[in-house]
């Protein structure tokens, strides 16, 4: 069965009675079961089919929500009441969520259907989706390659057509980098746009729930529905959400490009040339493009990892075998309970980041690392606001390369540098999106990234719409 990519086309076919939601649901379930890419770790089969039947009746009675026809996969760090949730970690294996994330409740209220749970890097820590108790996720374009991380299962599921929408979380590029590697749209909204209630915390001042899709309209609609105030999250904004629909704008935009990103030594030449051709096309069509100076590129990754590991060490302290999470059977006293439970329950990358976070917060090093990183974060934020003052968006690469091979990168520092172009948006809290508008000579996709001012998702989607119209495959 051929399922249209966009929600609008799906709804049109259902209303014309050319297809039913139950048929679509069954098709997705069949695809998931036959997939060999390890994106889904659980299918909510009976529940999804039952919900599809219920929403089908609502559509027949013309009483359906905005998201009727959407089938959503949830990253395994987003709570869904009475369903398993593990953050792809032994530490939480067998845990059932007691409530749903606010974002999940909002999409369900608009008749979205949750079809299953998606693989990810353990506790969202990784850039390749190789750090999971369920095994690595394979890139659906080339199964020898990684899908990116940490939301690799979400990106792979949408790219392979196992669901039409997937939710992920983005702490330093965990939506945009896998979107680039898998050839789909990946959107991280402004920090505070969507409630983090029900999202397992990694770095609390960086984390945001976002969306994977194949169309700009669907990404925009999901962000619109999930946005808004929440009594369970004091950091979320009550500002008006983005528009329900993004029209193809005739406006001429001001676009900035940080020169240091283009000159980065590790940037693949074909990705650079594609970005330059997009810029030339924007100039030809009358948009103003300005080359900007951003002297902080080399400080982005160190600043990000000092701050996020510090926050992670605090957030993961609760998983100790006594209060919460996996408990060892080798304990003889309270100290061995803590030590063995955490040693056995966490994977190597999570332990590495906890130890690094404890170090930068420790007595004698706090000011040298954590305090200094906070000051650098402020400088980066101020400079970014300055660059966006006279520009509607910034345009830059999403990742320095296309997807690398599974098992290829063993050096943690080299892996951390995969995030060099994406952490910028998380450090500053601005919205960012990766658009699939390039294919490398190695036949792998890659994305181009846009960033806008805080809470200017409408502008981001408008420019994205123009670029996708002109450059998408």
N, C-alpha and C positions, 0 to 999 in steps of 0.2 A: 504493500500500500504506500502511495506517495502522500506524505503529510506536508502541507504547506509550511514554510518557515515562519511566516508572520501570524500573529494572533488574529488580525483583521481578516485575513484570508480563511483561516480556520473557522471563525465565527460565521463568515458568509456562507461557507459550504454547509455548516450545520443548520443554519437558518433555512437554507434552500433544501434541506433534508437529503443532500447528496452524500453525506457522511454522518456518522454518529460519534459522540464522545466516547462511548463504550468501545467502538471499533478502533478509535485512535489509541485509547488506553491499552487495549489488547495488543495492538501493533507495537507500542513502546515496550511493553512487558516482554514480548517475543524477541525484540531486538536486544534488550538488556540481557536476557537469558542466553542469547547466542553470542554476545560480545566476548571477546577474549582480552580486552584491554584493562580489566580490573578496576573500572571507574566506579561501578556500584558495588557496595558491600552488603546492601539489603534492599529488597523490593517490597513495598507495601501493597502486594498484589490484590488481595481481597478488598482491602480498604479503598484502594484507588479505583477499582472497578465499581464498587458500590457508590462512591462519591461521583464518579462519571455518570452513572445512571441518574443520580439525584440532580446534578447540574444540567443534564440533558432535559429533564422535565422542566426545570426553571427556564431554560432557553425556549422550550415549546410554549410556555406560558408568558414569555416576554418579561420575566422577572429576574433576570440574571445580573450578576456583578460584572465589574470591569474586566476581571481576569478569567471569566468563563471560557474554557478552551485551552488554558495554560496548564501544562504538566511540569511540575517543579521538582528538581532533585536538590536535596539539602546537603551541604557540606557537613561532615561528621563532627562539627563543633558548634552547631546551631540547634538549640533545644526544640523538641517537638514532643508534646505531652504524651506520656505513656508509651514512648518509643525509645529504643536503645540509643545511647549516645556515648561515644568512647574517645573522641578526639584522636582516633586511630592509635590509641595507646593501651598497653596492658594495664596501666594505672586505672583506667575507667572501664575496662571490659566487663560487660554484664550489667552496667548501670542503666537504669531507665529514668528518663527525665520526668520530673514532677510537674513541669509546666512547659508551655510553649514560649519561645522568644516572641517579643512584641511584634517584630517584623513578620514572623510566621503567622501569628494571629491575624494580622492586617491583610495578608494576601489570601488567607482562608476565608475571611469575611467577604472578600470580593470573588469567591468561587474558584480560586486556584486549587488545583489538585496536587497533593504531595505524593510523588510516585516512589520515592526511595531515598536512601542514605548514601552519600558519596565519599569515596576514599580521599584522604588528604595526608600531608605530612603531620607527624605526631605533634599535637598541640599547636598546629599551624606554624611549625618551625622548620623551614626548608624551602629550597628553590627548585626542587626536582620531583617531588612526590615519591622519593625513594625511602623516606623515613616513616614507615607505617607498619604496624603489626600485621596488616592485611597484604603486605607486599607492595612492590612498586606498581604504579599505574603506567601504562604504555601509551605513547602518543598515537592516536588513531590514523594519522597520516603516514607514520613510519613507526612500526612497533618496536624498532630497535632504539628509538629515541625517547627521552623523557617528555612529559606533557607540560613541564614547569611546575612550580609549587608556590605556596603550599596548597592552593586550591586546584591541583592537577586533575583530580577526579571530576570536579565541576566543569572545567574547561573541556576535558576529553568527552564527557557525556554529551554536551551540547554540540561539539564538533562532529561526533559520530552519529548524531541524530537519535540519541537514547531518551531525550526529553527536549522540550523546546526552550526551557529556561532552567538555569541552575543558580542557586545562591551560594556565595562564597564569602570569605572575609579577607580583608586586605590590611595588613599591618605595615608592609614595606614594599608591596608590589605583588602580593599573593593572588590578586585577581588579574592584574594587567599583564604580568609576565607570562603566566600560562595561557592567557587569551592570545598573546602574541605567538607563542609556540604552537598553538593548536588552530590558529586561523579563525577566531571568533571575536566578538565584541566583549570587552571586559570593562565594567564601569565601577569606579570607587567614588562615592559621593563625598561631599564635604564632611569633615569630622564633626559630629553632632547633628547631621542631617537625619540619620536613622538611628533609632534606639539600639544600644548595645545590650539591653536586657535580654538574657537568654543566649548570649554569645559567650562561649568559654573564653576567658580573658587570657591574652598573651601579653601585649603591651597596652595598658588601658588608655594611654593618651595618644595612641596611634591606631588602634583597631577600628575598622568600620565594616559593616555588612554591605555587600554590593552584589552585582548581578552579571551573569553571562547570558548572551543572547546572540541571535544571528541578524537582528534588525535593530536600528536605532529607536524606532517607535516602541518596540517591546521593552527595551532597556529603560527608556524614559518612563513608560507607564508603570513598570515595577518600582522604580525609584519614587515616583509620584505616590503610589499606594503605600509604600513602606515608611514614607517621611512623616514627621510630625512629633509633637510633644508626647511624653510618656512619664507617668508618675514614678515609674521604677528606674528611671535613668536621669539623674540630675544634670548630665552633660548634654542632653539632647535639646535641640532648638525647637521652638514653637513657630518658627517662620513658615510662611506659606510654602507649600511644596512646589516642585517644578510643574509646568503645564502638563495637562493630560496628553496633549498631542503636539508634536513638533512639525511645523510647516517648513517647506523648502524656502529658506530665506533669500530675499533679493538684496539684503543689506550688504554693504562692503565692510569687512572687518579689519581691525588692526591686529596683526599677528606678530609676536615676538619669537625669536629663536636664539637661545643662549649659544654663543659662538663656541664655548668650551665643550659643549656636548658634541658638536660636529667635528671638533678636532681631537676628541678622545682617541688615544692610540689603539684601544682595543675594539673600536667600533668597526664592524664588518663593512667593507667597501661597498658592497651592493646595497646594504641597508642605508648607508650614507647617501649614495647616489639616488636612491628612490626618494629619500627625504628631500634632497635638493630639487628633484624634478617636481615634487609636490609643491614646493615653495615657488618654483618658477611658474607653475601653472596658476597658483594663487595670485602672483604678481600680474600675470597676463590677463587674469579676469578682473583686475582692478582693486584687489585687496592690498592693503599696505603691509609690507613685511619689513620688520626692523631687526637688525642684528644687534644682540645685547651682550653685555659682559656679565658673567657670573663667576666670580673668583673663588667660589666655595665648593666646586665640584669634588675635589679630592678629599674634602672633609665630610661629605654626605654619609658615606658608609660607616666611617668610624663613629661619627656622632650618633647615627641610628643604632648601631650595635651596642654602644655604651648604654644608651638610654633604654632600649627595649630589653636588653638582658637584665638590667637592674629591675625593671618593672616585672619581667617574667619571674625572676627569683622571688619576688614578693608575692606575685599572684599564685605561683605553684607551691608556696610553702604549706598550704593547707593539705596537700596530698602527701600525707606522712604515715599512713597505715594505722593511725590511731583516731584521727578526726574524720578522715575522708580517703576514699580510694582503695587501691589494692593493699592487702596486708600479707606480709611474708609469713610462712609457716616455720621459719627458722629463728624466730625471736626467742630470747631468754629474759630480756628486760626491756625497759622503755627505750634505751639507747639503741639496742640492736633492732627493735621494732622499727624505729625511724630509719636507721641506716640501711637495713636490708630491704625494707619495703620500697624505699626510694631508689635504691640501687637496682632492684629487680623490676620495679614497675615502670621506670623511665628508660627510654632509649638513649643511645650515646649522644645524639645531637642535643636533645633536651637537657641532659646532664651537663653537657659542655656549656650551654647558655646559662643554666642556673649557676654554675661555678663562676663563670665570667661575671654574671650579675652580682653575686655575693662579693666578688673581689672589688668591683668598682664602687660598691657601697660600704666597703669595710673601713674601719678606723685607720686613718693615715693615708688613704687613697681616695676618699670621698670627694674632697675638693679638687684633687688632681685630675680626676676622671669625670665623675658624675656632674659636679658643679660646673666644670669647664664645658662639658658637652651641652648643658642647659644654656650656657651663655652663647655657644656657637649656634645652637638651635634658634635663639633669638635673632642673631645676625642673619642667618639664612632666611628666616621668616620676613625680616625687615627688607632684605634685598629682593625677595620674591614679590612682596607687595609693591615695591618700587618698580619692578619689571612689569607688573600687571596694571600699574596705575594708568598707563596710556595704551595698553594692549588688551584686547578682549580675551585672547588666549595665548599660551606659549605652545610651540610645537617642537617636539623632540623625539628621539628614538624611544621605543619601549624597552628594548633589551639590546645589548651589544652584539648579539649573534642570533642565529636560529637555534632550534632545539639541539642540545648535545646528546650524545649517546648515554644510555643507561650504564652506570658504573664508571663513566669517563672521568668525572671530577671527584677526586678523593681528598684534595686539599681543602679544608674548611674555609680558608681565606679566599681562595679562588672561587669557591661556591658563593661566598658572601658578596663578591664583586659582581655577581650576576644581577644584583639589585641596584647597581649604581645609578641607573636612570629612573628608577621607580620610587626610591625612598624619599626623594625630594618632596613629593606631594604629601606623604605621610608626616614628615617632619614639620611641614608648614600647615597641614590640615586642609589644603585646598582640594577641590574635586579634580579627578583625572580619569581619562578614558583611553583605552588602547583599541585602535581600529585596524582590522585585517585588510590592509590595502597593498600588501607586497608579497610576492612569491620569489624566492631565491632560485638561483640556477641549480641548487641541490634539491629543488622541488619542495622545499619546506616553506611554510608561511612565516611572515613576520609582521609585526604591528608598528604603527606610528602612534605616538602618544600626544594627547592634548591636556593642558592644565588651564584652569580658569580661576577667577577670584572666588573666594569663599561664598558659598550659597548661590553661585551663578551657573547652576546646572543647566538652566535654559540656554544660555549662551554656548556652553560646551556642546550640548546636543544639536544646536542649530549649525555650528561649524562642522560638527561630526557628520551631520546629514549632508552638507555640501561635499565633503571629502568622500564619503561613501558613494554618493551619486556619481562623482567624477572618476573615482579610482578603484572602487571595489571590483572584484573579479566577476 
